[in-house]
Each structure stands twice: as C-alpha cells, then as structure tokens.
Amino acid sequence: MAYRNVALVGASGNIGKIILEELVADGSFNITVISRKDSSATFPARVTVYKSDFSDRDLEAAFKGQDAVISALGNAGFGEQKKVVDAAISAGVKRFLPSEFSASSQDAGVLQLLPLFAPKAEFIEYLKAKQSANFSWTGIATSLLFDWGLANGFLEFDLANKTATIWDGGNKKFTLTNEQDLGAATAAVLKKPEETANKYLFISSVETTQNEILAALEEITGAKWTVNNTTTKEQVDAANQKLGAGDFNGALALVRATSFGDIPGLKSNYTKDEVLANNLLGLKPATVTDTVKRVAA
C-alpha cells in the first residue's frame, strides 16, 4: 500500500524545495514540513508546517502518524540524520529516505574525492542495521542535477556570458538528472513501497558529455561559446587547496568532479556503471537538447 502521510525535513534547502514541489504537484500525499522554530522559510498553503526544536522528543511527536520521512538535510545536517531516524522509528514511521539525492555515497571514488560524504555512507549502514519488518529505507542517487546546475551556473556553463569550463577535453560520458525526475522518483518510491524497500536506487535523465552539452548550447543560442580548458588534476588540486585554507567553495569543484572528473574507478555513468531504477520508478528519458532549450528559454 502506498505511503500517503509524508514528513519532509530540510524542505527549504535546494533539494528539499525540489522534492516538496513535486510532492505537492502530485497531489497524492499529505505533507508535513518539519521546520526549525527559528526558521523564517515559507511553504505552500496545502502543506502542514510543524515547528520543531529538533530535540528527540519533539521530533518523535512531529513524526507521529507519518508513513514516511524524507531527509533533505544539507551537509551541515548529515550528522543529525541518526537522531532524525531514531525519532522516526520510535514514532512508528515505516519508511525513511536519507539525504542522498546527489553523487552516490556508495561509490568509493566519490568518497575519496569528497570525504564530507563519509557520514552519508555511514548512515546507509546505520539504516541497514535498523531495518526490520516494520521499518525500511530507500536511498536515491541522482548524480549532479542537470537543469538546476545549468540554470544557476553550477555546471560552469555560463549562459549570460556564453563561456564554458571543459574538463580533460570534454568527451567523458556521465549521467545527470533533471529536477522533475528527482521529485518524481521520490514520489514513486512512496507509491511503490514493496518494490523499493531497503534498496539504494540509481536514476538519471540523460547520458551525455560536456562537449555534447556545449554543442547543444551553441546551437540553441546561435553563438560560438568561449571555452576555458582545464584538467581534473588542476580542479581537484585547487579545490583541496581552498578547503585546506578553510574555503568551503573548494567542495563545489569536488562535487563537479564526481561527474566530470577523469578518475580511475569513479562510477559516474550510471547507465553503464550501475543498474538504473528508471523503469521501476516510471521515469521517461530526456534529451540534452530539450533540457538545454527549456533552461535557455
């Protein structure tokens, strides 16, 4: 039976907003957002907002009557997920979706690049230890977000100035996921609890390369773009230097490296390196051109 009563933690963050928008648009769920008492974030009228002090007792009260809890906590909140899931289990929650929704924490190559993902990997093991006849979990790995990262420049394709930063020649293949597919996959997990129980799922919208994205951008904008060539080594070395100096912006380049990086053993092409759950979750394939057109418009 599908889960209908759903609590979302971290709903005001980048990923949380995407998930909330899709769950609201779906219309099948009774959604409760767990918001910190001092938060000024606002949410759609159809959503119930529970202001919490994030104590164990208050979280348990917040989760009473919920079928599922989704964590969209950012890196600063990764360490809080054990407290959140313990409260969920005590409240009788049946399903927990951890804050994955990015590069796979189950990939040793990702963990080598991004030690800050280590708590995510440890938390999956914690969930495995907690699973029972009454409690299950589902992780969703999306790799980087395509339309989101294209629109805001995270993928380093600058639409305004028509410049692109291309790694290692730009021909490496990887998968990316669009925002709507991330949200739709989350909704599908809640609608297919038996098929998705205690599984780590991989999804994607497109299999592509940096050069393919660049070609689509040049065609759609009708302009030749300026290319700044770089290498994985240059990007990773500079990122680690920034992190060593206390500049967290270095982590952003390392996140990009989980897709763009030419790193032995890194599983960034989910189409080839993993078993995609797209069919299980009812995700329809997208194209690079259609995505670029939509974002550029």
C-alpha positions, -999 to +999 in steps of 0.1 A: +000+000+000+013+034-010+025+058+017+003+089+019+014+107+051+048+121+045+071+143+066+099+163+049+130+175+068+151+202+051+123+214+028+137+249+025+171+237+010+179+233-027+170+196-028+141+199-003+124+226-024+126+203-055+111+173-036+084+194-020+073+210-053+069+176-069+050+160-040+026+189-038+021+188-076+015+151-075-015+156-052-014+121-036+003+130-004-005+146+030+027+165+035+042+178+068+073+200+066+094+198+097+108+233+101+131+247+128+114+270+153+137+300+143+132+294+106+116+322+085+110+299+055+075+298+040+058+269+023+027+262+001-007+266+017-015+229+012+014+219+034+013+214+072+042+230+089+055+216+122+079+240+140+104+218+159+132+224+183+148+192+169+150+175+202+145+138+203+111+141+220+098+168+197+109+151+165+091+119+177+060+139+183+063+155+148+066+121+132+036+105+149+011+093+123+036+097+094+041+068+070+074+080+056+101+106+065+123+122+038+156+138+048+168+166+025+193+179+051+224+196+037+260+188+045+257+207+078+229+183+088+243+150+078+253+143+114+217+148+126+202+121+105+207+094+131+187+114+156+160+120+130+157+084+120+157+072+156+128+095+163+110+083+132+114+047+142+101+055+178+071+072+162+062+042+141+073+055+107+075+028+081+099+042+055+129+066+056+146+083+026+180+096+036+197+127+022+214+112-008+200+129-040+235+136-054+266+115-063+264+081-048+278+077-013+282+040-021+310+048-046+345+046-032+357+070-058+332+096-046+342+091-010+379+095-019+371+128-037+346+140-011+353+129+025+324+151+036+302+124+021+315+098+046+287+104+071+262+097+043+278+063+036+280+055+074+243+065+077+233+040+050+250+013+071+231+026+101+198+023+082+206-013+072+212-022+108+178-006+118+157-022+091+130-046+103+096-060+095+082-026+105+108-002+092+126+001+058+146+027+039+154+038+003+183+058-010+182+076-043+214+086-061+209+112-089+245+123-097+245+160-105+214+179-113+213+189-150+187+217-154+193+231-120+231+232-124+228+246-160+204+274-149+225+286-119+259+281-134+270+253-111+279+231-140+301+260-153+282+267-185+276+305-182+245+312-203+248+350-198+284+353-210+284+322-232+315+307-217+322+271-206+348+253-185+356+220-201+375+192-182+400+169-199+388+176-234+351+171-226+345+137-240+340+117-209+304+102-205+284+106-174+247+108-163+228+137-150+193+141-135+167+168-140+148+183-111+115+169-121+129+134-123+144+137-088+110+147-074+091+121-095+115+093-083+109+103-047+071+102-052+074+069-070+093+053-041+064+063-018+039+048-042+058+015-045+069+007-010+073-031-015+094-028-047+117-001-033+122-013+003+158-014+016+173-005-017+198+020-029+185+032-063+202+050-092+184+073-116+193+095-145+177+118-170+205+119-196+237+102-205+260+128-220+293+146-222+304+182-216+310+186-253+275+174-261+261+199-237+283+227-252+272+218-287+235+220-278+241+253-261+259+268-291+232+255-315+203+269-294+219+302-286+232+306-321+266+316-309+301+302-306+310+299-269+343+307-253+359+276-238+382+275-208+400+242-208+410+226-175+420+192-162+408+170-133+442+175-116+440+213-118+405+213-105+410+188-076+443+204-065+428+239-064+397+226-046+418+209-019+440+239-015+408+260-009+395+235+016+428+234+034+426+272+038+390+269+052+373+280+020+343+256+016+339+267-020+366+241-028+340+214-021+319+226-051+346+217-076+350+183-059+312+178-063+316+186-100+345+162-102+322+133-092+307+137-127+333+155-148+365+140-133+387+116-152+394+094-121+400+057-123+372+037-106+348+066-104+313+054-113+298+085-128+279+069-158+250+052-141+238+038-174+269+017-177+283+015-141+251+008-122+216-007-126+192+022-133+158+022-115+143+045-141+118+018-153+109+008-118+101+044-109+084+053-142+109+079-153+108+088-190+141+096-208+150+132-215+173+146-241+202+171-237+187+193-264+153+195-249+167+202-214+190+230-228+161+245-247+140+246-216+167+262-195+179+286-221+143+298-226 
